[in-house]
Structure formats: structure tokens, C-alpha cells
Amino acid sequence: MDKAQLTNLIDVAAGRKPADLVLKNGVIIDVYQGTTLTGDVAIVDGKIAGIGSSYEGKEIRDLKGKYIAPGLIDPHIHVESSYVTPEEFGRLLVPHGTTTVLADPHEIVNVAGLKGLDYMIDAAKNTALDIQYMLPSCVPATTMENAGAVLQAEDMIAPLKEGKAAGLAEFMDFPGVIQAQEKVIDKLLVAKELNKRIDGHSPMVSGKELNAYIAAGVENDHECSTVEEMQERLSRGMYVFLREGSVTQNLRTLLQGVTPRNSHRCTLSGDDVQAKTILENGHIDNSIRICIEEGIDPIQAIQMGTINTAQCCQLRDRGAVAPGLQADLIIFSDLQNFTVEQTYIEGKLVAEDGKYVGPFARAEISAVQSSVHIGDFSVDKLVLPLTSDKARAIGVIQTEALTNEAIVSVKRDPAGNYVYDETQPVAKIAVIERHHNTGNVFVGLIKDYGIQKGAIGLSIAHDSHNLIVAGTSDADMAIAVEKLKEQDGGVVLIENGEVLASMALPIGGLMSDLTGEEIAAQQEKVNQAAHQRLGVAEDVDPIMTLGFMSLAVIPNLKITDVGLVDVTKFEFVPVSVEE
């Protein structure tokens, strides 16, 4: 803001000059005091000049008693998990009242390195949604897998200094922090020395280990799955993000621990939200509705989606309806039935009645295409030799990225190799390295995913995003791998050698260049085929659940291209269990 703009803002606030726009006769949500006041909101040069008093403006819009609240802010989300590009992501979110997101692009950076970050930044310029990026802190997330890139501490200095990122994204290598590993300490110090905040990720960490993690400078966590975890973090000064994603849905559980005394340290977050979910349910607006359903005061719920997030993320220019702040605003009619009718960003109407009306263009994608590189692979690599009739399997937990370690009975052929048993809810799962043609393939078992026929393959395998495939037939699993290579990533379902459904994601093997509606329609066909033809459990998301099975920073048992990982110990364990 220059001298002339500041002078103009003051003059409009004082009533000496007319505003660019006045929203008249509204009921303003006062997130500072948890109450409401009636009056006008005067806007000039994208800023709120004044509230309450009667203002004059070049343009007047009479709200006739409708509510005015700050734009909604998500403190932690992965754009790539929507399967659409940043500009399309903005088109989907803004009609739901989201005006700012703090996005962690570690999916595309794990695949493409810092050129992936540059693509995401360029694409974000083409939407009204303010997409601010955090710098991925753990690429790869662990040392027990192969990613497309490696970011060391020295690689992080320039992006943070240049303002490409607001801080370090979720520090998933919590064991490295707790054990004070040198390379981890170097990364933390980069952020500290540049006065940048550090986001957290500490599932099931407690006691002295949690103290060590927080003492390192980590400020928040979005991985709480119990009230006890949430309370322990709140008592130690963390903000807690109450998550409601497409699969990971902890909001209703955690709301049981939210009180008027601690809610100011709680925020609402999506983390991983598919385009289909946004179109069907919404985003932070849906989380606010859930809060109200669970008995939270509506204004308190709005605080958790606005001012709390702004304060947590050090966004001093937004998060409330107040003089001098950015004019990011939402309009709605009913506090109890929260539905956003209009969205304003920097004082401009960008969505109305569920439709995006803001600017939109598409960024060049060539730098992040052609990302599936499969070297030495054949169906023979999917054979699973076992030394026992007992084996470890990854136990799926619905609506969680958490898994169990399940000990299961298995059938073996005369050579000792695993044989699918249709009477057991167990199938094969394999991760195939896709970045460097290493030929790495590791095969394990998955329980309660529900697949009973064929195979499902993805190039979305958090967080290194190698190929991951589950199935009952080695031949179908191998065909899924080849089809993913042909379509340059995405999702493919195979039965008896034939493609049942597919969803191409040519941008890093993670995102499509189609619209949200088009990709949601493709996903619906994938989901239907997975449930109705292949037998995947109805309460399991076929894509996102499978993609989380390689997330080797969330307990208990996960699989990478290198091996089966016991996340509680951060070590490899064998598939066979000796009796």
C-alpha cells in the first residue's frame, strides 16, 4: 500500500470520501467478541474501510439483514488430493466461501521437485482464491522409500527467502525431530533463522516425545484422532486443526473435546479433499455445518474457520470483518443452516448462488507431465514368497489414514508363495517405484480393503507417489501397472485383463486438466466399478484409502517400494510371521 492508497483508505473510513462498495444493512459477525452487530461494511481498494456506521459508496448493495462474515480460511490442505489443478481447485472452493488456503504441495514436489512448486505457484495466479504455499519439509517423507526428488536444508533457503512459501509444511519426520537427527535439525533451523513458522504432523505421539517435538518449534497438528490427543497438544501450546477430509474425518470426534475455553486454539481443516467431495458436500462451510449439528455455537464455529486460522497462520490482514483488513467476505441468510450465498475476495464478488464468477485461466503443464518411469517390471515381481502360514497385513481403518497391523492366516502354493483365498478379506498390495527406473517392487498384504476380484492401480501413493496396486490376480495387477504407464498416471481398474474404469492424471500422476465436474464423474465410475464389480468394501474410498497405504509416517503398518514399515518403530518388518 502506497501513501495515496493509505490516505484514501483513511478518508473513506472517516466518511470524507465515498467507498467503492458499501454492503448496507447487514448483520456483521463479530469474531473478536463472538457476537453480532448491525450496519454497513464500506470497501475501498480491496480493503474494509469501516463497519457499522452509515456509509456512502459508488456502489450500494442492500443486504436486507443478511449476515456478513469473514471469508473462510483453511490452514492445511493438499490441492493435489482434489485431483484437479490449483486454478480449478479455486473455482470449486470459492463458491463455498473459502477465500484463502495454506496449501502443502508436497505431493507434486515429491514427484517433480521444486519445479513442481513453481508450477503450483504459477497456476495459483489464475484463480481468485488466495492459495498460499508452505514449503514441503520432508521430501521424501522418510528414508524408507524412493521419491522423485530430495530436498535438503540448503534447498529450502531460497524458496523461503524469495517468499515462495510462508513456512515449513507439516514436519512428517517426527521421529527425526524427536531424535534430534542432524539433517532434520538443519531444516528446522532454516525456518527458525528466517522467522518462518513450522507446521506439524505427529500422529499418536505423546508424553516426553511430544514435548520434544513441540520444543523443536512445531506449532500445530492436524493428525489428532482422539480427544485425548487434542487436549494434550492444546495444553502444550499447539493449535489443533480439526480435520474433515474425504477419507480422514476426525471432526465429529474431536468436537467432543472443544469448549468455549479452548476453541480459540482450534481451527477447521480439509487436508485431503477430493473434487467430488467439494461438489457434493463443500469444504470449510461443511465443517461449520457439522460443528453446528454437534452443538457448537454457530459463531464459535465461524471463528474456528476464520479468525482462529488467521491468527494461527499469522495472517494479520484477514480473518475478521474490521477496518483495514482485506475485504474477504461471505454473505449468508441463516446462522443455523449455514449456506454461503456470495463470496467476496478483495472487495470483488467472485461467487454467487453456488457459481464461481471470478477470473480463471489455465497454467502451462508441460513441466510436470510424463512422470511415470517404470524400469525393470514383470508379473513375476508380484509373486509373494512366504516362510510361514501366518503373515502381517495392513489392516484398513475406515475414515482414517491410520492402519492396524493384522496377523492373518494365509494359503501358500507348493513353492511357498502366497495364494489368494476368497474366504479371507485379504489381498495382495504392491508398490512399484516409478521415478528413477530402479525396478523396485515390494509386495505385501492388505486386509479389509475388500477387493475380491481383479486389481486397482494408482499413481497416487502418499507421500512419494510411486505406483500402488492391490488385487487378487497377479496378471490383473501387472496389467494395471502397464495401463498406468500408458496413461501417464492416475487410476485404473482391471478385471480379467480388461479395463473396467480409469481416471487419467497426467499432471505429475496426481492431477487432471479436466474440470472438477468431469473428474468427479470419472471418479464416480471408478467408485461404482470398485464397489460393484471388484467388491471393495462400500465404506472404503477405493482411491484415497489405497493411496494412504504407503503413507509411512502414519501408524501402524505401511508399505513402500523398499519394504513393509512398522511406523511405531520406524523400521522394516517381514511379511511372514514365524510361528
Sequence and secondary structure as in RCSB ss.txt:
>XXXX:A:sequence
MDKAQLTNLIDVAAGRKPADLVLKNGVIIDVYQGTTLTGDVAIVDGKIAGIGSSYEGKEIRDLKGKYIAPGLIDP
HIHVESSYVTPEEFGRLLVPHGTTTVLADPHEIVNVAGLKGLDYMIDAAKNTALDIQYMLPSCVPATTMENAGAV
LQAEDMIAPLKEGKAAGLAEFMDFPGVIQAQEKVIDKLLVAKELNKRIDGHSPMVSGKELNAYIAAGVENDHECS
TVEEMQERLSRGMYVFLREGSVTQNLRTLLQGVTPRNSHRCTLSGDDVQAKTILENGHIDNSIRICIEEGIDPIQ
AIQMGTINTAQCCQLRDRGAVAPGLQADLIIFSDLQNFTVEQTYIEGKLVAEDGKYVGPFARAEISAVQSSVHIG
DFSVDKLVLPLTSDKARAIGVIQTEALTNEAIVSVKRDPAGNYVYDETQPVAKIAVIERHHNTGNVFVGLIKDYG
IQKGAIGLSIAHDSHNLIVAGTSDADMAIAVEKLKEQDGGVVLIENGEVLASMALPIGGLMSDLTGEEIAAQQEK
VNQAAHQRLGVAEDVDPIMTLGFMSLAVIPNLKITDVGLVDVTKFEFVPVSVEE
>XXXX:A:secstr
  HHHHHHHHHHHTTSS EEEEEEEEEEEETTTTEEEEEEEEEETTEEEEESS   EEEEEE TT EEEE EEEE
EE GGGGTB HHHHHHHHGGGTEEEEEE  HHHHHHHTHHHHHHHHHHHTTBSSEEEE B S SSSSSSS  S  
  HHHHHHHHHTTS SEE     HHHHHTT HHHHHHHHHHHHTT EE    TT  HHHHHHHHHTT  EES   
SHHHHHHHHHTT EEEEEB SS B HHHHHTT  TTTGGGEEEE BS  HHHHHHH SHHHHHHHHHHTT  HHH
HHHHTTHHHHHHTT TT SSS TTSB  EEEES SSS  EEEEEETTEEEEETTEE S B     GGG       
S  GGGG  B SSSEEEEEEE TT S EEEEEEE EE TTSBEE  TTSSEEEEEEE  SS    EEEEEEESS 
  SSEEEES  TTTT EEEEES HHHHHHHHHHHHHTTSEEEEEETTEEEEEEE TBTTTBBSS HHHHHHHHHH
HHHHHHHTS   TTS HHHHHHHTT TTSSSEEE SS EEETTTTEEE SB   
